[in-house]
């Protein structure tokens, strides 16, 4: 077992190396995981921002 530097990603995927282990595949998985996190973050920021605009437009 290798230490998993990315907690939250399925550790088995990264830490266990099958014979046909593909490094690019693991990198793509990590990027995909980070992309999901960033999208969620942007989505919540956007929700707060839109809410503030709505409040500002109230008479």
Secondary structure, DSSP 4 states (H G I P E B T S, - for coil): ----SSTTS-HHHHH---TT--HHHHHHHHHHHHHHHHHHHHHHHHHHHHHHHHHHH--
